[in-house]
Amino acid sequence: MNISTLDNISLTDVIPTWGFAFLLGMVFMIILFVLWNTRYIRCPRNKILVVYGRKLNDKGKSFECIAGGAAFVWPIIQDFAFLELTPIPFDVNLKSAPSKDNIMIGVSSNFTIGISNEESIMDNAAERLLNLTNEQIESIARDIIFGQMRNVIATMSSEEININREKLNSEILQNVESEIKIVGLKLISFNIKRIETNS
């Protein structure tokens, strides 16, 4: 067989049509398998999977939160990230806040917060906390807590704060819980260690 004869032989002469179709089908199936394997994302129980990109529902949201499940993330048009559900403990030392009778109150306390996996609240976390470090999340929570503690102390007299610890706890707890939900957090635990009155 000379070179001019080889030039006239096409691929379909070497591989029958059905064989070529089978080969293409196999390549396509392999590509699909690899794509599915790399883009089907499973969410661990201690995280929230946030899939974002194109609009995902009729409400026009461009992200979806999945807790403890899995989702297929379309290449190019979508991407994903995780929100950690690990609790974040820290101390809050409010050195001086004016009470109702203008006495300066200091409160030492500790808080443990975490990202909430409640459906309505974790959407807030996806919008406000995605890709933030634990230190940044703690800083946001700390600012909210300082503000709410000051608000509560301003509504109580110094005598009431010292005598009625249960009311102080309850008011701080209620105020902090309602405010941190707005950024997608939940209050896991809270404890007042010490109260100081500075006249």
Secondary structure, DSSP 8 states (H G I E B T S, - for coil): --HHHHHT--HHHHS-HHHHHHHHHHHHHHHHHHHHHHHEEE--TTEEEEEEES--STT--SEEEEESSEEE--TTTEEEEEEE---EEEEEEEEEEE-TTS-EEEEEEEEEEEE--SHHHHHHHHHHTTT--HHHHHHHHHHHHHHHHHHHHHTS-HHHHHH-HHHHHHHHHHHHHHHHGGGTEEEEEEEEEEEEEE-
